[in-house]
């Protein structure tokens, strides 16, 4: 699997990481973030953007469930 926009970031002795300024700017990360991940990978989202994305995913899941019920 290839993640073209992925960065390898080293943690400091206390386990903290510093996001590069270019990533913070691109993701519009300021004060509040949402961290979502699985395994060795994580995504850091601007809180507002995550809420919008999450709502969109919920809408898509509902639509898929409706279509699935119609075809069963």
VMD Tcl script that builds the backbone (N, CA, C; Angstrom):
set m [mol new atoms 216]
animate dup $m
set s [atomselect $m all]
$s set {name element resname resid chain x y z} {
  {N N UNK 1 A 0.851 -1.164 0.000}
  {CA C UNK 1 A 0.000 0.000 0.000}
  {C C UNK 1 A 0.900 1.231 0.000}
  {N N UNK 2 A 0.537 2.214 -0.791}
  {CA C UNK 2 A 1.345 3.428 -0.909}
  {C C UNK 2 A 0.498 4.632 -0.521}
  {N N UNK 3 A 1.020 5.427 0.382}
  {CA C UNK 3 A 0.350 6.651 0.798}
  {C C UNK 3 A 1.200 7.824 0.303}
  {N N UNK 4 A 0.811 8.399 -0.820}
  {CA C UNK 4 A 1.617 9.426 -1.470}
  {C C UNK 4 A 1.854 10.647 -0.590}
  {N N UNK 5 A 0.884 10.998 0.224}
  {CA C UNK 5 A 1.017 12.199 1.047}
  {C C UNK 5 A 1.440 11.864 2.474}
  {N N UNK 6 A 1.929 10.648 2.689}
  {CA C UNK 6 A 2.309 10.231 4.035}
  {C C UNK 6 A 3.698 10.753 4.392}
  {N N UNK 7 A 3.895 10.994 5.663}
  {CA C UNK 7 A 5.187 11.421 6.193}
  {C C UNK 7 A 5.610 10.436 7.275}
  {N N UNK 8 A 6.881 10.187 7.373}
  {CA C UNK 8 A 7.406 9.441 8.507}
  {C C UNK 8 A 7.903 10.464 9.512}
  {N N UNK 9 A 7.367 10.402 10.729}
  {CA C UNK 9 A 7.707 11.389 11.749}
  {C C UNK 9 A 8.185 10.644 12.984}
  {N N UNK 10 A 9.287 11.057 13.519}
  {CA C UNK 10 A 9.840 10.437 14.716}
  {C C UNK 10 A 9.273 11.104 15.967}
  {N N UNK 11 A 8.970 10.290 16.956}
  {CA C UNK 11 A 8.512 10.816 18.244}
  {C C UNK 11 A 9.723 11.214 19.086}
  {N N UNK 12 A 9.533 12.216 19.957}
  {CA C UNK 12 A 10.614 12.590 20.870}
  {C C UNK 12 A 10.624 11.621 22.058}
  {N N UNK 13 A 11.468 11.856 23.034}
  {CA C UNK 13 A 11.618 10.943 24.173}
  {C C UNK 13 A 10.343 10.801 24.993}
  {N N UNK 14 A 9.452 11.785 24.898}
  {CA C UNK 14 A 8.188 11.730 25.631}
  {C C UNK 14 A 7.035 11.217 24.768}
  {N N UNK 15 A 7.350 10.774 23.554}
  {CA C UNK 15 A 6.338 10.221 22.666}
  {C C UNK 15 A 5.560 11.244 21.868}
  {N N UNK 16 A 6.009 12.491 21.885}
  {CA C UNK 16 A 5.316 13.552 21.142}
  {C C UNK 16 A 5.864 13.648 19.725}
  {N N UNK 17 A 5.025 14.131 18.830}
  {CA C UNK 17 A 5.459 14.378 17.456}
  {C C UNK 17 A 5.132 15.819 17.085}
  {N N UNK 18 A 5.930 16.378 16.217}
  {CA C UNK 18 A 5.700 17.721 15.715}
  {C C UNK 18 A 5.320 17.608 14.246}
  {N N UNK 19 A 4.116 18.057 13.924}
  {CA C UNK 19 A 3.682 18.016 12.534}
  {C C UNK 19 A 4.367 19.123 11.748}
  {N N UNK 20 A 4.860 18.812 10.557}
  {CA C UNK 20 A 5.457 19.858 9.727}
  {C C UNK 20 A 4.440 20.965 9.432}
  {N N UNK 21 A 4.915 22.182 9.352}
  {CA C UNK 21 A 4.050 23.339 9.107}
  {C C UNK 21 A 3.233 23.173 7.828}
  {N N UNK 22 A 3.828 22.555 6.806}
  {CA C UNK 22 A 3.105 22.382 5.545}
  {C C UNK 22 A 1.872 21.494 5.737}
  {N N UNK 23 A 1.973 20.464 6.577}
  {CA C UNK 23 A 0.820 19.602 6.846}
  {C C UNK 23 A -0.229 20.317 7.683}
  {N N UNK 24 A 0.222 21.068 8.686}
  {CA C UNK 24 A -0.730 21.819 9.516}
  {C C UNK 24 A -1.504 22.807 8.663}
  {N N UNK 25 A -0.820 23.464 7.767}
  {CA C UNK 25 A -1.461 24.440 6.892}
  {C C UNK 25 A -2.429 23.759 5.932}
  {N N UNK 26 A -1.991 22.688 5.297}
  {CA C UNK 26 A -2.824 21.968 4.334}
  {C C UNK 26 A -4.110 21.465 4.986}
  {N N UNK 27 A -4.001 20.901 6.178}
  {CA C UNK 27 A -5.148 20.323 6.872}
  {C C UNK 27 A -5.911 21.351 7.705}
  {N N UNK 28 A -5.478 22.590 7.663}
  {CA C UNK 28 A -6.098 23.674 8.434}
  {C C UNK 28 A -6.196 23.311 9.912}
  {N N UNK 29 A -5.128 22.722 10.414}
  {CA C UNK 29 A -5.084 22.321 11.817}
  {C C UNK 29 A -4.661 23.506 12.656}
  {N N UNK 30 A -5.499 23.815 13.658}
  {CA C UNK 30 A -5.157 24.903 14.565}
  {C C UNK 30 A -5.178 24.380 15.987}
  {N N UNK 31 A -6.267 24.523 16.690}
  {CA C UNK 31 A -6.280 24.132 18.093}
  {C C UNK 31 A -6.919 22.773 18.345}
  {N N UNK 32 A -8.093 22.525 17.790}
  {CA C UNK 32 A -8.788 21.280 18.058}
  {C C UNK 32 A -8.641 20.326 16.887}
  {N N UNK 33 A -8.257 19.088 17.188}
  {CA C UNK 33 A -8.074 18.082 16.156}
  {C C UNK 33 A -8.800 16.798 16.549}
  {N N UNK 34 A -8.999 15.960 15.552}
  {CA C UNK 34 A -9.500 14.610 15.751}
  {C C UNK 34 A -8.431 13.681 15.203}
  {N N UNK 35 A -8.089 12.658 15.979}
  {CA C UNK 35 A -7.105 11.670 15.539}
  {C C UNK 35 A -7.850 10.373 15.260}
  {N N UNK 36 A -7.738 9.893 14.027}
  {CA C UNK 36 A -8.379 8.642 13.619}
  {C C UNK 36 A -7.296 7.751 13.037}
  {N N UNK 37 A -7.311 6.490 13.369}
  {CA C UNK 37 A -6.283 5.630 12.833}
  {C C UNK 37 A -6.560 4.163 13.016}
  {N N UNK 38 A -5.655 3.384 12.435}
  {CA C UNK 38 A -5.734 1.943 12.542}
  {C C UNK 38 A -4.316 1.394 12.415}
  {N N UNK 39 A -3.963 0.480 13.302}
  {CA C UNK 39 A -2.635 -0.123 13.232}
  {C C UNK 39 A -1.547 0.912 13.438}
  {N N UNK 40 A -0.618 0.973 12.501}
  {CA C UNK 40 A 0.514 1.903 12.592}
  {C C UNK 40 A 0.251 3.234 11.904}
  {N N UNK 41 A -0.962 3.461 11.441}
  {CA C UNK 41 A -1.264 4.671 10.687}
  {C C UNK 41 A -2.311 5.493 11.416}
  {N N UNK 42 A -2.180 6.792 11.298}
  {CA C UNK 42 A -3.189 7.665 11.869}
  {C C UNK 42 A -3.378 8.873 10.976}
  {N N UNK 43 A -4.561 9.453 11.114}
  {CA C UNK 43 A -4.890 10.686 10.415}
  {C C UNK 43 A -5.207 11.733 11.462}
  {N N UNK 44 A -4.765 12.933 11.227}
  {CA C UNK 44 A -5.051 14.044 12.117}
  {C C UNK 44 A -5.874 15.048 11.318}
  {N N UNK 45 A -7.087 15.292 11.784}
  {CA C UNK 45 A -8.033 16.128 11.066}
  {C C UNK 45 A -8.335 17.397 11.849}
  {N N UNK 46 A -8.601 18.466 11.124}
  {CA C UNK 46 A -9.232 19.643 11.707}
  {C C UNK 46 A -10.594 19.174 12.215}
  {N N UNK 47 A -10.971 19.549 13.426}
  {CA C UNK 47 A -12.198 19.050 14.031}
  {C C UNK 47 A -13.428 19.327 13.170}
  {N N UNK 48 A -13.543 20.536 12.648}
  {CA C UNK 48 A -14.711 20.896 11.828}
  {C C UNK 48 A -14.766 20.042 10.562}
  {N N UNK 49 A -13.621 19.849 9.913}
  {CA C UNK 49 A -13.568 19.040 8.690}
  {C C UNK 49 A -13.942 17.595 8.993}
  {N N UNK 50 A -13.486 17.069 10.141}
  {CA C UNK 50 A -13.823 15.693 10.508}
  {C C UNK 50 A -15.336 15.541 10.735}
  {N N UNK 51 A -15.942 16.510 11.393}
  {CA C UNK 51 A -17.380 16.430 11.634}
  {C C UNK 51 A -18.147 16.414 10.311}
  {N N UNK 52 A -17.711 17.222 9.348}
  {CA C UNK 52 A -18.346 17.236 8.032}
  {C C UNK 52 A -18.150 15.889 7.328}
  {N N UNK 53 A -16.929 15.369 7.349}
  {CA C UNK 53 A -16.617 14.089 6.708}
  {C C UNK 53 A -17.404 12.961 7.367}
  {N N UNK 54 A -17.461 12.972 8.668}
  {CA C UNK 54 A -18.172 11.945 9.413}
  {C C UNK 54 A -19.665 11.958 9.076}
  {N N UNK 55 A -20.246 13.130 8.994}
  {CA C UNK 55 A -21.660 13.250 8.630}
  {C C UNK 55 A -21.891 12.723 7.219}
  {N N UNK 56 A -20.980 13.029 6.320}
  {CA C UNK 56 A -21.077 12.552 4.945}
  {C C UNK 56 A -21.000 11.025 4.896}
  {N N UNK 57 A -20.090 10.445 5.677}
  {CA C UNK 57 A -19.969 8.985 5.717}
  {C C UNK 57 A -21.234 8.351 6.279}
  {N N UNK 58 A -21.819 8.973 7.296}
  {CA C UNK 58 A -23.073 8.468 7.869}
  {C C UNK 58 A -24.186 8.494 6.825}
  {N N UNK 59 A -24.260 9.582 6.053}
  {CA C UNK 59 A -25.272 9.691 5.002}
  {C C UNK 59 A -25.065 8.612 3.945}
  {N N UNK 60 A -23.805 8.393 3.544}
  {CA C UNK 60 A -23.492 7.369 2.550}
  {C C UNK 60 A -23.862 5.984 3.065}
  {N N UNK 61 A -23.573 5.701 4.322}
  {CA C UNK 61 A -23.888 4.390 4.898}
  {C C UNK 61 A -25.396 4.173 4.910}
  {N N UNK 62 A -26.154 5.201 5.240}
  {CA C UNK 62 A -27.615 5.080 5.244}
  {C C UNK 62 A -28.145 4.808 3.839}
  {N N UNK 63 A -27.595 5.497 2.855}
  {CA C UNK 63 A -28.013 5.306 1.473}
  {C C UNK 63 A -27.684 3.890 1.001}
  {N N UNK 64 A -26.515 3.404 1.316}
  {CA C UNK 64 A -26.108 2.047 0.930}
  {C C UNK 64 A -27.034 1.021 1.582}
  {N N UNK 65 A -27.376 1.232 2.845}
  {CA C UNK 65 A -28.283 0.311 3.537}
  {C C UNK 65 A -29.656 0.299 2.871}
  {N N UNK 66 A -30.158 1.461 2.476}
  {CA C UNK 66 A -31.462 1.538 1.815}
  {C C UNK 66 A -31.440 0.799 0.487}
  {N N UNK 67 A -30.402 1.019 -0.295}
  {CA C UNK 67 A -30.282 0.362 -1.603}
  {C C UNK 67 A -30.188 -1.144 -1.423}
  {N N UNK 68 A -29.424 -1.557 -0.432}
  {CA C UNK 68 A -29.251 -2.978 -0.153}
  {C C UNK 68 A -30.584 -3.624 0.217}
  {N N UNK 69 A -31.388 -2.942 1.016}
  {CA C UNK 69 A -32.690 -3.469 1.419}
  {C C UNK 69 A -33.640 -3.579 0.225}
  {N N UNK 70 A -33.560 -2.612 -0.692}
  {CA C UNK 70 A -34.424 -2.622 -1.881}
  {C C UNK 70 A -34.107 -3.793 -2.788}
  {N N UNK 71 A -32.828 -4.226 -2.819}
  {CA C UNK 71 A -32.409 -5.289 -3.729}
  {C C UNK 71 A -32.385 -6.666 -3.073}
  {N N UNK 72 A -32.850 -6.759 -1.838}
  {CA C UNK 72 A -32.837 -8.078 -1.198}
  {C C UNK 72 A -34.194 -8.700 -1.130}
}
mol reanalyze $m
mol bondsrecalc $m
mol representation Tube
mol addrep $m
